[in-house]
Amino acid sequence: MATAVLQRLFQAVLTALAATVIVWALLPLSPGDPVMRILEARFIHEPNDMQIANLREELALDRPLPLQYVQWLGRVVQGDLSVSYRTGRPVLTEIAERLPATLLLLGTALVVSVLVSLVLALVSVAWRGRWPDRLILFYTQVGAALPTFVFALLVLQYVVVGAGVGKVLSNGTLALVLLPALTIGIDRAAGWTQLLRASLLEAMNANFAQVARARGAGRWFVLWRHALPNGLLPFLTAVGVSIGALIGGAPIIEEIFTWPGLGRYVLQALSARDFPVIQGFVLLSGLAYVITSLMVDLVAMIIDPRIRAVAR
């Protein structure tokens, strides 16, 4: 077990380092001179040669690319993500100000997605082939095919504007988080319900489930007591891996619902080509994906001894 954990930790560190290389490359490959953009962000519109040279040396842009990456990584480890081209403020400070609203939205959406997926998958398997199952399958197919932003626009038009439920302008508080969270959660739950339903059906046809039914156990008891624990691992893996995708997909939903989180901030940075902000967001999303994937793998090793055997 310890060897498998160490191997997975080593893989996670390598993946994180590879992600930092890709994120760092956004700045050298971006058009324009980053030194001039940073000086303009500091309201120095006509810098002299000394100011340009000092900042270029501070950012290590006068050194070979490998040394530039090492110095940039050192600053990132210390919490220095440079400054925004638009505002002239530290990127980490601006991300920290907006991150709580995004975490509130995505955390609520994640809870909604998990609960909806569990309930619908259990109901679908319990009444397999009947009208509840057909209705749930129709929802999963439509939800999987419909992009999240289209669903969000429909909710905004017919629920917020048409029915008057919620507000067009959100303030990032708990009172207004339910509607955008439901939009993300219900859309995300469509794919997760399909996956969990397939795992539960496979578990219901396994030998242990057939033995339990032969001993007189009811369908719901077998489904809840035996099938769910054995079919839950692929579902948990999908949930863990999707957390990074939720962060990456937040900007569009936050923009539609005017949610004052990190997503809207990043969309504004994209429009202004504010590359330090884009770097910080991509780095945050990548690290979130690596950390959640690591946690899911470790939980899977604890739950399923077969995975530990394969890892060894």
N, C-alpha and C positions, 0 to 999 in steps of 0.2 A: 504493500500500500504506500509506504513512504517513498519507494523508488518511483512508482507511478506518479505520485504527486510532484516530486521533484522534476521529473521529465516534463510534465505538463506545465509547470512553472517556467522551466527553461524555454519551452516553445512559446509561451505567452510573452516572455521578455524579448525574444527574437522578433516576434510579430510586432510588438510595440515599437521596437527600434526600426523595423522596416517601415512602419507607418510614419515615424518621425522623419525619415529620409524623404518620403513622398511629400509630406507636408512642408518640409523645409524647401524643397525644390520649387514650390509655388512662387516664392519670392524671386529667386534668380531668373526664373523663366518668364516672369511677368513683364509686360512691356513697360517702358519708361525707367527712369532712374529712381530707385527707392529712397535714396538720400534726399533728392529734391522733394519728393512727396512728404517725407517726414519733416523736413525743414518748413515746408509750407503749412503742415499741420501744426507746427509750433509758431505759426504766424511770422515766419522769417521768409518773406517773399523775394527778397533780393540778397541772398547770402553771398558772403565773400569767399574767396578761395580757402581761407583758413577754416571757416566754419564747415565747408563741404569736406575738406580733408580730415578734420577732427571727427566728424560724424562717420565718415567712411571707415576711419580707423576704429572707431568705437564699435561699429557693426561688423568689423573684420572683413569688409568688402574689398579691401586691398590685398587680401591674402588668397592663396589657392582654395579652391572649392572645398576640399576635405577639411581644411582648417576652419573655413567659414561654418561648415556644418557642426563641427565639434564645439565651437564657441557659441553658436546659436543654441545647441542642445544644452550647454551649460547654463545659459540664461533661462531657458525654459524650465530646467530643473529647479532653479531658484525662484520661479514664478514670474519671470520677465518675458512677456509675449510681445514686446515692443509697444508702440503707440499707434493709435488709430490715425489714418491719414485725414479723416474728416473732422474729428473732434480734438485731436492732439492729446487725448487722455490715454492712460495705460489700458491696453486691451483687456488685461485680466480684471481690472476694476470694473470696466463696463460689462464684461461677461458676468461677473459676480453679482452685479446689480440686477440683471435680468434673469439669471439662472433660477431663482426661486419660483418665479411665475411659470417657467417652462417645466420645472420639476413637478409643480402642483398639477399642471395640465396633463403631463405624460403619466404621472403616478396614478391619477384618477382614471385616465383612459386605460391604463394597464389593469387596474382592478376590475373595471367594467368588462374588458375583453376576456379576462380569465373567468369571471363569474358567468358571463353569457355563454362562453364556449363550454364550460362544464355542464351547465344546465341543459343546453340544447343537445349536446352530444349524448348525455345520459337519457334524455327523453327520446331522442331519435333511435337509439339502440333498444330501449325498452319497448317501443312501439314500432319496431322495424316493419316496413311494408305497409303501414297504416297511414292515415292522413296526417298525423303529426310529423311522422318521418318524412313524408313527401313535401310537406310545407317547409320543414327545416332544410331539406336538400335544395329546394327552390331558393331559399334565402342565401344559402352558402354559395350557390352558383352565381346568383346575381351580385352578391357582395364581393366575391372574388373577381368578377369581371368589371365591376364598376370602380373607377379610380376614386381615391379618397376625396380629392378636391371637388369632384363632380357631386358626390354625396353631400359634401359640406355646403356647396352652393345651393343645392336643393333644400337643405335644412334651413339655411339662411333666408331663402326666398319664401318658403311656405310655412316655416315654423316661427322664425323670428319676426319677419316682416308681415307675413300673412296672418298668422294666429296671434301675434303679439307676445309670444313666449320668449323671455330672455331680452337681451339688449344688443343693438347693432354695435355699439362701442363698449368693449369690455375693459374692465379696470384691473384684471389680473388677480381678483380676490376669489375666495372660496364660494361666495354667493353666486358667481357667474361662471364657474368652471364646469358645471354639469353638462351644459349643452355641447360645447366643443369637445369635451371628454367623451360624451356619448357618441358623437360623430366619429371620432377616431376609434373608440372602443368597439362599436358595433361593426364598423367596416373591417377592422382587424380580426374580429372574432369569427368572421366568415371562414377564412382559411384555417384558423385554429380548430374550429368545430369539425371541419372535414377531416383533419389529421387525427383528432381525438376519437372521432366516430370510427374511423378505420382501425385504430389501435384497439378500441373496445370490442369491435366485432371480431377481430382476430383473437383477442383474449377470451371472448365468450365461446369460441369454437375450440379452445385448447382443452387438453385432457383434464386439467384440474377443475375447470368449470363444468365439464360433463360429469365428473365424479360428484361434485357438489350437488348438481341437479338430481343425479341418481339417488342421492341420499335424502332427497326431499326438500332441498333448499329452494326457495322461491326465486323468480327471475330477478327481482329488484335486489334481493340479498346477494345473489351471485354477482350481479352487476356492480354493486357498491363495495362488497367485501372482497371479492376476488379479481374481477375484471379491471376495475379502476386502478388499484395499486400496480397491477402488471402492465396496464396500457398507458400509464401516466408519463413514463420516461420520455418517449418521443415528443409528447406535448410540452413538457417542461423544457426540453432542449429548444424547441421552436420558440417558446416564449422568451427564453434567455437570449437567443440569437437575435430576436426581433427588437430587443430594447435599443440596440444601436441604430436599427432602421427607424424606430420611432423618433429618436432624436434627429436623425437626418431628414425625416419627413415633416418635422414640426413647422418649418418656416412657412409652407404654403397654408396650412391650417391656421396658424397664428395670424397670418396676413388676412385671410378671409374673415376671421372672427375679430380682427383688430386686437388680438391678445398681446399685451405688452411684454412679451417674453424674448428669449434669445433668437427665435426664428425670424421675427420681424426685423430685428437688429441686423441679422445676417443678410436678409434680402436687401436692405438699404445699403449694406456694405458691398454687395454684389453690383448694385447699380452704380455705385461710386468707385468701383474697383479698389476698394479698401482692403488690400491683400493681407495685412497683419490680422485684421478681424477674421477674414476668411480662413487664414491659417489656424487661428485659435479655435474656431468652430470645428474645422475638419479634424484637428488634433483631439478635441474633446470627444467628438463622435467616434473616432477611431479607438481611443482609449476606453470609452464606454463599451464598445463592442468587444475589445480584448478582455476586459475585466469580467463582463457578464458571461462571455463564453467560457472563461476559466472557472467561474463559479459554478456554471451548469455542469461542466465536465467533472468537477470535484464532487458535486452532489450526486451525479450519475455513478461515480465510482463507489460512493458510500451505499447507494441504493441497490445497485446491481453488481454482484460479485463477478459476473461474467466479464464485465468491462475491466475490472482490476486484473483478471487473468490475461486478457488480451493486451493490456498495457504493459504487463510484465514480459 
